[in-house]
Amino acid sequence: MGVWIPGFGTFTFMKEDTDVENNKFLPIQRPMFILAKKLVWLHGLKQNKMDTPGDIPVVLINSASIALGTSLSRNTVEHCIKKTLHVFFIIHFLQRKCGVYF
């Protein structure tokens, strides 16, 4: 299952067959991250055209489920996600030598 983070992108899997020997193939799933198209456009980033595989469902990130699987509260999980995105944008702007306003 893939996970969509609004405004950032989608973590999902790409299915492919790997040749193991004598034309015998092993199906594997490789993790992939697809940046949101608007994010790529806004920041002048480059990304190969990728779409999420149609046979792998993608769901909105669920902070409550993450919190249940950890010792963290839902608010802490949401805060960590927001701070991670914030740091990504700060790094990007600093690399472009743009002003960063708080």
Secondary structure by P-SEA (a helix, b strand, c coil): cbbbcccbbbbbbbbbbbbccccbbbbbbbbbbbccaaaaaaaccccccccccccbbbbcccaaaaaaaccccaaaaaaaaaaaaaaaaaaaaaaacccccc
